[in-house]
């Protein structure tokens, strides 16, 4: 098994804030790095930029 990369979380936002219109801010922040979404004090989701997604999927496909 290959070791996993360690990605630094740059921004954390609550699910409640996302519901209250902060989604645009989270998307903008994802340009600088992953954005962690928290619900009930637990991590639930990550928002990453499309470029980061392509890089991750490219890396995954190269492992095969």
C-alpha positions in Angstrom: 0.0 0.0 0.0 1.3 3.4 -0.9 1.4 6.1 1.7 -1.3 8.7 1.5 -0.4 12.3 0.8 -1.0 14.8 3.7 -3.2 17.7 2.5 -3.3 20.8 4.6 -6.8 22.1 5.4 -6.7 25.8 4.9 -10.3 26.7 5.8 -13.0 25.2 8.0 -16.6 26.2 7.7 -19.7 24.8 9.4 -22.6 23.3 7.5 -24.8 25.9 9.1 -22.7 28.7 7.6 -23.0 27.0 4.2 -26.8 27.0 4.6 -26.7 30.7 5.4 -25.0 31.7 2.2 -21.3 31.2 2.8 -21.0 28.6 0.0 -19.5 31.2 -2.4 -16.8 32.1 0.2 -16.0 28.4 0.6 -15.7 27.9 -3.1 -13.4 30.9 -3.4 -11.3 29.6 -0.5 -11.0 26.2 -2.1 -8.7 27.9 -4.7 -6.0 28.1 -2.0 -6.5 24.7 -0.6 -9.1 22.2 0.7 -12.1 23.5 2.7 -13.4 21.3 5.5 -17.1 21.3 6.2 -18.1 20.5 9.8 -21.5 19.4 11.0 -22.3 18.6 14.6 -18.6 19.1 15.5 -17.6 16.4 13.0 -15.9 16.6 9.6 -18.4 15.7 6.9 -17.1 17.0 3.6 -14.2 18.6 1.8 -14.4 21.2 -1.0 -11.5 21.3 -3.4 -10.9 23.2 -6.6 -11.5 21.5 -9.9 -7.7 21.7 -10.6 -7.0 19.9 -7.3 -9.6 17.2 -8.2 -8.0 16.6 -11.6 -4.6 16.3 -9.9 -5.9 13.8 -7.4 -7.6 11.7 -10.0 -4.6 11.8 -12.3 -2.4 10.6 -9.4 -4.8 7.8 -8.6 -4.9 6.7 -12.3 -1.1 6.7 -12.4 -0.9 4.3 -9.4 -2.7 1.6 -11.4 
